[in-house]
Amino acid sequence: MEENKIHMKKAIQHALSNVSENYGGPFGAVVVKDGEIIGRGSNCVTQTNDPTAHAEIVAIREAAKNIGSFSLEGCEIYASCEPCPMCLGAIYWSRIDKLYYAATKEDAAKAGFDDSVIYKEIDLPKDKRSIPSIQLMREDAVKVFDDWNKSSNKTPY
């Protein structure tokens, strides 16, 4: 358990240094495999003008690059705050085994980072969401899936 606290402290330190350096939002994360940090991330949305550059995403990208795989099975992620829906999705897609987080999404909302609108939007029917979702050319897109399914030269993920 003590090792978990050491890794969480690193994630929180990344968040704190991000605040003091005014590099981005108050979020930090580390990805750990076999007790070693293989990916580090701090929120750099405003610095890079990349709305997807959340701490968890940055840490996942670095970890995957460092181990040369899109699968982070056998890894854990430590986040200074409960992940937003995008980051939670990335954690699942990367196949990380376990998520540890410190602050809650409610704590983040009090600091001006409120994801509740996204959670609410996901639960709404598509025609009731604030961003219109308009389906076009489904048949053409389904053919691409058919080609994928038939391909013998693919890497399933």
C-alpha positions in Angstrom: 0.0 0.0 0.0 2.9 2.4 0.7 4.0 2.0 -2.9 0.6 3.2 -4.0 0.9 6.3 -1.9 4.4 7.0 -3.4 3.0 6.9 -7.0 -0.1 9.0 -6.0 2.2 11.6 -4.5 4.1 11.7 -7.8 0.8 12.3 -9.7 -0.2 15.1 -7.2 3.3 16.6 -7.5 2.8 16.8 -11.3 -0.5 18.6 -10.8 1.1 21.0 -8.2 4.1 21.9 -10.4 1.7 22.5 -13.3 -0.2 25.1 -11.2 3.0 26.8 -10.1 4.5 26.9 -13.6 1.1 27.9 -15.1 1.6 25.2 -17.7 -2.0 24.0 -17.7 -4.7 22.7 -15.4 -4.2 21.3 -11.9 -4.1 17.7 -12.9 -1.3 15.1 -12.9 -1.0 11.4 -13.6 1.5 8.6 -13.8 1.3 5.1 -15.4 3.1 2.4 -13.5 4.2 -1.1 -14.6 5.9 -3.5 -12.3 6.4 -0.8 -9.8 8.2 1.6 -12.2 6.7 4.8 -13.7 6.6 4.4 -17.5 4.5 7.4 -18.3 4.0 10.8 -16.7 1.5 13.5 -17.6 0.3 16.9 -16.6 -2.6 18.8 -18.1 -1.2 20.9 -20.9 -4.4 21.9 -22.7 -3.8 25.6 -22.6 0.0 25.3 -23.3 -0.5 23.1 -26.4 -3.9 24.3 -27.5 -4.9 20.6 -27.5 -8.3 20.0 -25.8 -7.4 16.3 -25.4 -4.1 17.0 -23.6 -5.4 16.0 -20.1 -2.9 14.5 -17.7 -4.1 11.0 -18.0 -4.0 11.1 -21.8 -0.5 12.5 -21.8 0.7 9.8 -19.4 -1.0 7.1 -21.4 0.6 8.3 -24.6 4.0 8.4 -23.0 3.6 5.0 -21.4 2.5 3.3 -24.6 5.3 4.9 -26.5 7.9 3.8 -23.9 6.8 0.2 -24.0 6.1 0.1 -27.7 2.5 -1.1 -27.4 -1.0 0.3 -27.5 -2.0 -2.2 -24.8 -1.1 -1.2 -21.2 -2.3 -4.4 -19.7 -0.4 -5.0 -16.5 -0.3 -1.3 -15.7 -1.9 1.0 -13.2 -2.7 4.7 -13.5 -2.5 7.1 -10.7 -4.4 10.4 -11.3 -4.5 13.4 -9.0 -8.3 13.6 -9.7 -11.1 11.3 -10.8 -10.9 11.1 -14.6 -13.2 12.9 -16.9 -15.3 10.9 -19.3 -12.7 11.2 -22.1 -9.8 10.1 -19.8 -11.9 7.3 -18.4 -12.6 6.1 -21.9 -8.8 6.2 -22.7 -8.0 4.2 -19.6 -10.5 1.5 -20.7 -9.2 1.6 -24.3 -5.6 1.2 -23.2 -6.5 -1.8 -21.0 -5.0 -0.4 -17.9 -5.6 -2.9 -15.0 -6.3 -0.5 -12.2 -7.1 3.2 -11.6 -6.2 5.1 -8.5 -7.4 8.7 -8.0 -7.2 11.3 -5.3 -9.6 14.2 -5.7 -13.2 13.5 -6.9 -15.0 14.9 -9.8 -17.0 17.0 -7.4 -13.8 18.5 -6.0 -12.8 19.3 -9.6 -16.2 20.9 -10.3 -15.7 23.3 -7.3 -12.4 24.4 -9.0 -14.2 25.1 -12.2 -13.7 21.8 -14.0 -17.3 20.5 -14.1 -17.8 17.4 -16.3 -21.4 16.8 -15.2 -22.7 18.3 -18.4 -20.9 15.6 -20.4 -22.3 12.8 -18.2 -25.8 14.3 -18.7 -25.3 14.6 -22.4 -24.2 11.0 -22.8 -27.4 9.8 -21.2 -29.6 11.9 -23.5 -31.1 10.6 -26.8 -29.0 11.9 -29.7 -31.7 14.3 -30.8 -31.8 15.9 -27.3 -28.1 16.7 -27.0 -26.8 20.2 -27.2 -24.4 19.3 -30.0 -26.5 18.0 -32.9 -25.5 14.4 -34.0 -26.4 13.9 -37.6 -25.8 10.5 -39.2 -24.6 10.4 -42.9 -23.5 7.7 -45.3 -23.8 4.8 -42.9 -23.7 2.2 -45.7 -20.4 3.5 -47.0 -18.9 3.4 -43.5 -20.2 -0.1 -42.7 -18.4 -1.3 -45.9 -15.1 -0.2 -44.2 -16.0 -2.4 -41.2 -16.7 -5.3 -43.6 -13.3 -4.8 -45.2 -11.7 -4.8 -41.7 -13.5 -8.0 -40.8 -12.3 -9.7 -44.0 -8.7 -8.4 -43.7 -6.0 -10.9 -42.8 -3.6 -8.1 -42.4 -5.0 -6.4 -39.3 -3.9 -6.0 -35.7 -7.0 -6.4 -33.5 -7.2 -4.1 -30.5 
